[in-house]
Amino acid sequence: MADALKIGVAGLGTVGASLVRIISERYENLATACGRAIMVTAVSARDRSKDRGIDVTSATWYEDPAAMAREGDIDVLVELIGGASGAAKDAVNAALERGIHVVTANKALLAEDGVALAALAEEKGVLLNFEAAVAGGIPVIKAVRESLTGNTMTRVYGIMNGTCNYILTRMEKEGLSFEDCLKEAQRLGYAEADPSFDINGNDTAHKLAILTSLAFGCEISCDDIYLEGISNITQDDIRAAAELGYRIKLLGVAQRTGGGIEQRVHPTMVPHDTVIAQVDGVTNAVAIESDILGDLLMVGPGAGGDATASAVLGDIADIAKSRPGAQTVPALGRPAKSLEPYKRARMRSHEGGYFIRMRVADRIGVIAAIARRMADNQISLESIVQHSANGERDAPTKTIIMVTHATTELSIRNAVKAMESDGYIVGKPQVIRIEKP
Ligand SMILES: NC(=O)c1ccc[n+]([C@@H]2O[C@H](COP(=O)([O-])OP(=O)(O)OC[C@H]3O[C@@H](n4cnc5c(N)ncnc54)[C@H](OP(=O)(O)O)[C@@H]3O)[C@@H](O)[C@H]2O)c1
């Protein structure tokens, strides 16, 4: 049997501790499957005295993960610290500069610096593997980067944040408010103490930016993503969606259009009878549309120590199985130099159906005025429904719910602005985009 593959694990938190435990529990099986043993020879975390439920006494402890990457007796750096800068970035750069392989779950770092890191890995002839960075345990990176090579991908979209999907699912199933569901998610450990990164869509945006690059062969561009979170979603939206045959999900969508590549993260109405609409709780799902294969949907655990460690371990096993001197797979699926510059499609040109819910004064002529504004902007309505507040026929305001046929974002924005200037709308209209598989 070949020499053991020596790995240094930087970060022994939720994912790192799971990984070390699994490697120790499955040492023999892994050695048989990979043709060589996988040994944790070095580790780094902040607090050496913390009980992590794992035995790392045989590994060399490093206070500084970058020092471990530079000098440790390791063949692979496994970076499980997180964050786009600081210790994680320093350690990954140091390992690549030294010419050793890197495995990371760090979407924030890749979304910011993925192209530069991929170029450095190529220059040094080493692997930069990051299966766990997008949709946790679901093997979506390998599918897009390797298995679908030769396909032209047209759209990639999915539910990539378990916290948001958990909150939206509970809101729907139990009729609870967004705030109550968020508190429950925090109590169960599904949401961070500061959940803003998840619920504002930033976490999904990081994952989407990486997928976009792999799917469309372009540079990673996280700053160009249109972003809307889920905190404005109310029970009224969820109920209206159900009545119309939709469910609301936070989707990340990347799509090739005539005007460039669209990247957007926002609450989305998906038809109730689609598979992605049935993905509940913390589960993730990623859909890929391509010309040779057709439609692919992958559903599975998007987070959690063991699920994420499973993806990290797969990346390590790929390195263990590779032969010394063998050609390496470019991190972003093609040589970094051949990635095209990202061409952003303007959000105002986005085409699709829209759901609009608004409260209006109960006056004669309001429906006619709404219809006129829609016609002025070439928007055709699929349905329009009027509800009285709390079912009271004499209430001073009514709720209007509209679903449009495919139109543009600009038309919708102009129509809503015109209706607001007409003066019959009470409060702020809710606009939710519709996505059809
Ligand atoms: N958790 C998930 O479900 C999940 C899913 C997909 C991807 N990921 C990604 O996986 C990575 C790790 O996530 P996690 O949830 O395991 O994080 P975590 O539980 O917060 O663990 C982070 C670890 O990094 C260590 N650390 C922090 N700063 C350090 C420094 N300056 N030097 C050395 N060690 C340092 C911490 O040490 P101490 O323990 O001593 O404080 C801790 O062990 C992140 O990139 C995350 O985005 C996580």
Ligand as a Chemical Component Dictionary entry (heavy atoms), coordinates in Angstrom:
data_LIG
# 
_chem_comp.id                   LIG 
_chem_comp.type                 NON-POLYMER 
_chem_comp.pdbx_formal_charge   0 
_chem_comp.three_letter_code    LIG 
# 
loop_
_chem_comp_atom.comp_id 
_chem_comp_atom.atom_id 
_chem_comp_atom.alt_atom_id 
_chem_comp_atom.type_symbol 
_chem_comp_atom.charge 
_chem_comp_atom.model_Cartn_x 
_chem_comp_atom.model_Cartn_y 
_chem_comp_atom.model_Cartn_z 
_chem_comp_atom.pdbx_ordinal 
LIG N1  N1  N 0  -21.644 24.014 9.704  1  
LIG C1  C1  C 0  -22.148 23.661 8.555  2  
LIG O1  O1  O 0  -23.208 23.023 8.498  3  
LIG C2  C2  C 0  -21.458 24.037 7.263  4  
LIG C3  C3  C 0  -22.021 23.641 6.033  5  
LIG C4  C4  C 0  -21.370 23.942 4.845  6  
LIG C5  C5  C 0  -20.183 24.642 4.896  7  
LIG N2  N2  N 1  -19.685 25.044 6.086  8  
LIG C6  C6  C 0  -18.439 25.802 6.091  9  
LIG O2  O2  O 0  -17.460 25.058 6.821  10 
LIG C7  C7  C 0  -16.558 25.949 7.460  11 
LIG C8  C8  C 0  -16.528 25.631 8.947  12 
LIG O3  O3  O 0  -17.811 25.793 9.473  13 
LIG P1  P1  P 0  -18.186 25.320 10.961 14 
LIG O4  O4  O 0  -19.664 25.399 11.048 15 
LIG O5  O5  O -1 -17.489 24.048 11.291 16 
LIG O6  O6  O 0  -17.556 26.510 11.819 17 
LIG P2  P2  P 0  -17.317 26.559 13.406 18 
LIG O7  O7  O 0  -18.102 25.507 14.094 19 
LIG O8  O8  O 0  -17.517 27.976 13.806 20 
LIG O9  O9  O 0  -15.768 26.167 13.552 21 
LIG C9  C9  C 0  -14.751 27.033 13.182 22 
LIG C10 C10 C 0  -13.449 26.487 13.705 23 
LIG O10 O10 O 0  -12.393 27.348 13.282 24 
LIG C11 C11 C 0  -11.544 27.597 14.387 25 
LIG N3  N3  N 0  -10.913 28.907 14.222 26 
LIG C12 C12 C 0  -11.510 30.114 14.140 27 
LIG N4  N4  N 0  -10.593 31.092 14.011 28 
LIG C13 C13 C 0  -9.396  30.467 14.018 29 
LIG C14 C14 C 0  -8.049  30.912 13.959 30 
LIG N5  N5  N 0  -7.760  32.223 13.833 31 
LIG N6  N6  N 0  -7.066  29.998 14.010 32 
LIG C15 C15 C 0  -7.343  28.677 14.131 33 
LIG N7  N7  N 0  -8.586  28.185 14.209 34 
LIG C16 C16 C 0  -9.604  29.071 14.144 35 
LIG C17 C17 C 0  -12.419 27.531 15.606 36 
LIG O11 O11 O 0  -11.616 27.268 16.746 37 
LIG P3  P3  P 0  -12.245 27.090 18.226 38 
LIG O12 O12 O 0  -13.115 25.869 18.135 39 
LIG O13 O13 O 0  -11.074 26.873 19.090 40 
LIG O14 O14 O 0  -13.012 28.330 18.499 41 
LIG C18 C18 C 0  -13.356 26.396 15.239 42 
LIG O15 O15 O 0  -12.803 25.170 15.610 43 
LIG C19 C19 C 0  -17.051 27.357 7.106  44 
LIG O16 O16 O 0  -16.381 27.843 5.978  45 
LIG C20 C20 C 0  -18.517 27.137 6.778  46 
LIG O17 O17 O 0  -19.054 28.126 5.905  47 
LIG C21 C21 C 0  -20.284 24.749 7.263  48 
# 
loop_
_chem_comp_bond.comp_id 
_chem_comp_bond.atom_id_1 
_chem_comp_bond.atom_id_2 
_chem_comp_bond.value_order 
_chem_comp_bond.pdbx_ordinal 
LIG N1  C1  SING 1  
LIG C1  O1  DOUB 2  
LIG C1  C2  SING 3  
LIG C2  C3  SING 4  
LIG C2  C21 DOUB 5  
LIG C3  C4  DOUB 6  
LIG C4  C5  SING 7  
LIG C5  N2  DOUB 8  
LIG N2  C6  SING 9  
LIG N2  C21 SING 10 
LIG C6  O2  SING 11 
LIG C6  C20 SING 12 
LIG O2  C7  SING 13 
LIG C7  C8  SING 14 
LIG C7  C19 SING 15 
LIG C8  O3  SING 16 
LIG O3  P1  SING 17 
LIG P1  O4  DOUB 18 
LIG P1  O5  SING 19 
LIG P1  O6  SING 20 
LIG O6  P2  SING 21 
LIG P2  O7  DOUB 22 
LIG P2  O8  SING 23 
LIG P2  O9  SING 24 
LIG O9  C9  SING 25 
LIG C9  C10 SING 26 
LIG C10 O10 SING 27 
LIG C10 C18 SING 28 
LIG O10 C11 SING 29 
LIG C11 N3  SING 30 
LIG C11 C17 SING 31 
LIG N3  C12 SING 32 
LIG N3  C16 SING 33 
LIG C12 N4  DOUB 34 
LIG N4  C13 SING 35 
LIG C13 C14 SING 36 
LIG C13 C16 DOUB 37 
LIG C14 N5  SING 38 
LIG C14 N6  DOUB 39 
LIG N6  C15 SING 40 
LIG C15 N7  DOUB 41 
LIG N7  C16 SING 42 
LIG C17 O11 SING 43 
LIG C17 C18 SING 44 
LIG O11 P3  SING 45 
LIG P3  O12 DOUB 46 
LIG P3  O13 SING 47 
LIG P3  O14 SING 48 
LIG C18 O15 SING 49 
LIG C19 O16 SING 50 
LIG C19 C20 SING 51 
LIG C20 O17 SING 52 
# 
